């Protein structure tokens, strides 16, 4: 068995999740990127890639997108080809029967999965984030998956994937790789602090409204809040929206979600992040803002709010918002290692 984490969408937290996960299963060889300060220039490689780029530009001559977008796409295709060539070399070192990637919705790992399937290698992809049809990416992770098996976090993810057209047979519900080693939140007493977790930059309007709710809530109830930016943000995009008198030091990007939960009595969160799943796993009370009123009919949960009055009501009821059925549906299992170990054991037996 062999596994890959590429650097197309490189994030330090995802890289760490992958390495912590894959090290628990000694049957795997695995490949991870090593960041160099500078790449070494290679003249021959440069000529080959230039030729590849010109061929792709010619093939796209009738595609109706801007020239700038064509250049961006050509760059991605060129880097994908380079990655495919380098990673393909590892697949010739042994007779691998199973190949796993971190996310086959990105071009590097997608093309590698296609190559492995052509070689007769059975493939699987982990799930790296939360997507649905109404979100910014319109369920891209599910719609572009080419691996034989999609290793989903939970029944909730299975339902989302099937809504986007993925076959039920392809989906294996196994748990959340981040929690390959179980984590618990240790709360000692009320902190009179709550957390605000922002989505990525595509959810700009929602993020601004969420901070507005936080400012009003802090003022009305004599609280303060910690602000956590999405890893794709710089960390200062919403300085103008924040009222400094209510802000405790903004949560650091490298701070574990469990550490933030320890410091906060409850959370406010939007829809532009998968952290809602982590909060359910960690049994942290949270209220999720949505701009779509129909979304509040979501299965197994009743902690959505659309306006300030609904938020105030949920704050009073927050200790009753969590239940075991919600955990089962959104998180699957706490024994994540056992779940994946049984799946990998079955794969090895089939080979």
SULFEN-V623468 format. One record per residue. SS is DSSP state (~ for helix, > for strand, _ for the rest). NEAR is the number of other ideal C-beta (glycine too) atoms within 10 Angstrom. Layout:
SS,NEAR ; SS,NEAR
This chain:
_,22 ; >,21 ; >,20 ; >,26 ; >,25 ; _,23 ; _,15 ; _,15 ; _,16 ; _,12 ; _,13 ; ~,11 ; ~,13 ; ~,19 ; ~,17 ; ~,13 ; ~,20 ; ~,24 ; ~,12 ; ~,14 ; ~,25 ; ~,23 ; _,11 ; _,14 ; _,17 ; _,8 ; _,12 ; _,17 ; >,14 ; >,18 ; >,16 ; >,14 ; _,14 ; _,5 ; _,8 ; _,7 ; _,4 ; _,5 ; _,6 ; _,6 ; _,7 ; _,10 ; ~,7 ; ~,7 ; ~,12 ; ~,10 ; ~,10 ; ~,15 ; ~,16 ; ~,11 ; ~,10 ; ~,15 ; ~,16 ; ~,11 ; ~,12 ; ~,17 ; ~,15 ; ~,8 ; ~,11 ; _,16 ; _,7 ; _,5 ; _,9 ; _,5 ; _,10 ; _,8 ; ~,9 ; ~,8 ; ~,11 ; ~,15 ; ~,12 ; ~,12 ; ~,16 ; ~,18 ; ~,13 ; ~,15 ; ~,19 ; ~,16 ; ~,15 ; ~,19 ; ~,18 ; ~,15 ; ~,20 ; ~,18 ; ~,12 ; ~,11 ; ~,21 ; ~,14 ; ~,9 ; ~,16 ; _,18 ; _,9 ; _,9 ; _,10 ; _,9 ; _,19 ; _,14 ; >,21 ; >,27 ; >,29 ; >,28 ; _,26 ; _,24 ; _,26 ; _,25 ; _,22 ; ~,20 ; ~,26 ; ~,30 ; ~,22 ; ~,19 ; ~,27 ; ~,23 ; ~,14 ; ~,17 ; ~,25 ; ~,15 ; ~,8 ; _,12 ; _,9 ; _,18 ; >,18 ; >,20 ; >,23 ; >,25 ; >,26 ; _,24 ; _,23 ; _,16 ; _,19 ; _,22 ; _,19 ; _,13 ; _,14 ; _,16 ; _,13 ; _,16 ; _,12 ; _,19 ; ~,15 ; ~,24 ; ~,25 ; ~,15 ; _,15 ; _,22 ; _,18 ; _,24 ; _,18 ; >,19 ; >,24 ; >,20 ; >,25 ; _,26 ; _,23 ; ~,17 ; ~,25 ; ~,27 ; ~,20 ; ~,15 ; ~,20 ; ~,24 ; ~,14 ; ~,13 ; _,17 ; _,10 ; _,19 ; _,9 ; ~,9 ; ~,8 ; ~,18 ; >,21 ; >,16 ; >,17 ; _,24 ; _,23 ; _,25 ; ~,22 ; ~,23 ; ~,24 ; _,18 ; _,10 ; _,10 ; _,15 ; _,12 ; _,16 ; _,7 ; _,14 ; _,6 ; _,6 ; _,7 ; _,15 ; _,12 ; >,16 ; >,25 ; >,25 ; >,29 ; >,27 ; _,26 ; _,24 ; _,18 ; ~,15 ; ~,14 ; ~,20 ; ~,14 ; ~,10 ; ~,17 ; ~,25 ; ~,14 ; ~,16 ; ~,25 ; ~,23 ; ~,15 ; ~,18 ; ~,26 ; ~,18 ; ~,15 ; ~,20 ; ~,21 ; ~,12 ; ~,11 ; ~,11 ; _,8 ; _,18 ; >,15 ; >,24 ; >,22 ; >,22 ; >,24 ; _,22 ; _,20 ; _,14 ; _,13 ; _,16 ; _,8 ; _,16 ; _,10 ; _,15 ; _,18 ; _,11 ; _,8 ; _,15 ; _,18 ; _,14 ; ~,6 ; ~,9 ; ~,20 ; >,18 ; _,17 ; _,8 ; _,18 ; _,22 ; _,13 ; _,15 ; _,10 ; _,13 ; _,14 ; ~,22 ; ~,16 ; ~,14 ; ~,22 ; ~,24 ; ~,16 ; ~,16 ; _,27 ; _,18 ; _,20 ; >,26 ; >,24 ; >,23 ; _,24 ; _,21 ; _,22 ; _,20 ; _,16 ; ~,23 ; ~,20 ; ~,21 ; ~,24 ; ~,24 ; ~,22 ; ~,26 ; _,20 ; _,13 ; _,24 ; _,20 ; >,25 ; >,23 ; >,21 ; >,23 ; _,16 ; _,13 ; _,10 ; ~,10 ; ~,8 ; ~,14 ; ~,15 ; ~,9 ; _,14 ; _,11 ; _,14 ; _,20 ; _,13 ; _,23 ; >,19 ; >,19 ; _,14 ; _,11 ; ~,13 ; ~,9 ; ~,15 ; ~,18 ; ~,16 ; ~,12 ; ~,21 ; ~,19 ; ~,8 ; ~,12 ; ~,18 ; ~,8 ; ~,11 ; _,16 ; _,16 ; _,12 ; ~,7 ; ~,10 ; ~,18 ; ~,17 ; ~,14 ; ~,19 ; ~,23 ; ~,22 ; _,24 ; _,18 ; _,16 ; _,13 ; ~,23 ; ~,18 ; ~,12 ; ~,18 ; ~,21 ; ~,15 ; ~,12 ; ~,17 ; ~,17 ; ~,12 ; ~,10 ; ~,17 ; ~,12 ; ~,7 ; ~,9 ; _,9
